[in-house]
Amino acid sequence: MGLTYYGYPKCGTCRKAKAWLETKGLNFQEVNIAEAPPTAEELRNIIAVSGLELKKFFNVSGTKYRELNLKDKLPTMTDEEKISLLSSDGMLIKRPLVFGEGKVTVGFKEEEFDNIWTN
């Protein structure tokens, strides 16, 4: 099945994660998260597999997040509204987002990638 890597080419953290995946020889499909964000259905699946809270998928340091004042709006939104919002704009999603083989990582921490993608 391989992995799907959602990243943004101008993001330094994404470039580090992509280089890590390539160095380890892992097969992955690269998707520009700004041009083709995951659909709401894909996000539901990714979130379920991850076991993480939905709020962990938001790019809280992003410009869009601040522009939309999501810090104040998210607490009153339903999970479906949040997923719909994330799927509408890839720049709202914390990146890189890597998933496949029943595993998910959000963001890039080398130790976490070592534990999840090489074991």
C-alpha positions as semicolon CSV with decimal commas, in nm:
position;residue;x (nm);y (nm);z (nm)
1;M;0,000;0,000;0,000
2;G;0,279;0,246;0,078
3;L;0,260;0,578;0,253
4;T;0,097;0,905;0,162
5;Y;0,298;1,214;0,250
6;Y;0,107;1,543;0,261
7;G;0,354;1,829;0,267
8;Y;0,408;2,181;0,149
9;P;0,716;2,243;-0,068
10;K;0,802;2,578;0,098
11;C;0,784;2,428;0,449
12;G;1,127;2,352;0,598
13;T;0,988;2,093;0,838
14;C;0,817;1,917;0,547
15;R;1,142;1,910;0,351
16;K;1,319;1,751;0,651
17;A;1,048;1,487;0,683
18;K;1,056;1,410;0,311
19;A;1,436;1,378;0,318
20;W;1,406;1,143;0,618
21;L;1,155;0,922;0,432
22;E;1,379;0,915;0,124
23;T;1,692;0,837;0,330
24;K;1,513;0,540;0,488
25;G;1,411;0,416;0,143
26;L;1,040;0,426;0,223
27;N;0,796;0,420;-0,066
28;F;0,555;0,714;-0,048
29;Q;0,320;0,914;-0,261
30;E;0,382;1,287;-0,227
31;V;0,085;1,523;-0,224
32;N;0,105;1,903;-0,204
33;I;-0,129;1,971;0,088
34;A;-0,205;2,324;-0,035
35;E;-0,314;2,204;-0,380
36;A;-0,484;1,878;-0,283
37;P;-0,578;1,856;0,086
38;P;-0,721;1,528;0,212
39;T;-1,097;1,496;0,172
40;A;-1,328;1,497;0,474
41;E;-1,365;1,120;0,438
42;E;-0,987;1,069;0,425
43;L;-0,945;1,295;0,729
44;R;-1,205;1,100;0,926
45;N;-1,010;0,781;0,853
46;I;-0,669;0,938;0,929
47;I;-0,794;1,085;1,258
48;A;-0,950;0,753;1,363
49;V;-0,631;0,559;1,285
50;S;-0,410;0,815;1,460
51;G;-0,590;0,800;1,794
52;L;-0,507;1,171;1,830
53;E;-0,746;1,447;1,927
54;L;-0,889;1,634;1,629
55;K;-0,733;1,960;1,748
56;K;-0,385;1,811;1,694
57;F;-0,449;1,827;1,318
58;F;-0,476;2,206;1,310
59;N;-0,175;2,414;1,210
60;V;-0,207;2,653;1,504
61;S;0,098;2,853;1,399
62;G;-0,033;2,913;1,048
63;T;-0,145;3,246;0,907
64;K;-0,485;3,107;0,800
65;Y;-0,552;2,977;1,151
66;R;-0,494;3,325;1,293
67;E;-0,682;3,505;1,013
68;L;-0,991;3,292;1,077
69;N;-0,960;3,341;1,454
70;L;-0,988;2,965;1,500
71;K;-0,844;2,971;1,850
72;D;-1,175;3,120;1,963
73;K;-1,405;2,944;1,712
74;L;-1,288;2,581;1,739
75;P;-1,420;2,516;2,090
76;T;-1,777;2,578;1,975
77;M;-1,754;2,387;1,646
78;T;-1,864;2,026;1,600
79;D;-1,614;1,763;1,489
80;E;-1,783;1,749;1,148
81;E;-1,748;2,127;1,110
82;K;-1,380;2,104;1,202
83;I;-1,317;1,821;0,956
84;S;-1,502;2,010;0,683
85;L;-1,289;2,317;0,752
86;L;-0,964;2,117;0,744
87;S;-1,056;1,948;0,416
88;S;-1,141;2,285;0,260
89;D;-0,792;2,432;0,305
90;G;-0,474;2,227;0,338
91;M;-0,292;2,521;0,494
92;L;-0,503;2,471;0,807
93;I;-0,364;2,118;0,853
94;K;-0,052;2,063;1,060
95;R;0,214;1,930;0,830
96;P;0,369;1,713;0,723
97;L;0,093;1,458;0,753
98;V;0,206;1,103;0,678
99;F;-0,018;0,800;0,686
100;G;-0,036;0,442;0,569
101;E;0,000;0,087;0,695
102;G;-0,238;0,167;0,983
103;K;-0,015;0,446;1,117
104;V;-0,019;0,827;1,118
105;T;0,226;1,105;1,206
106;V;0,141;1,474;1,226
107;G;0,436;1,713;1,212
108;F;0,796;1,593;1,209
109;K;1,000;1,470;1,501
110;E;1,281;1,242;1,392
111;E;1,251;1,017;1,697
112;E;0,878;0,972;1,636
113;F;0,939;0,892;1,268
114;D;1,206;0,638;1,371
115;N;0,963;0,469;1,610
116;I;0,662;0,469;1,382
117;W;0,795;0,431;1,028
118;T;1,096;0,202;1,076
119;N;0,948;-0,051;1,321
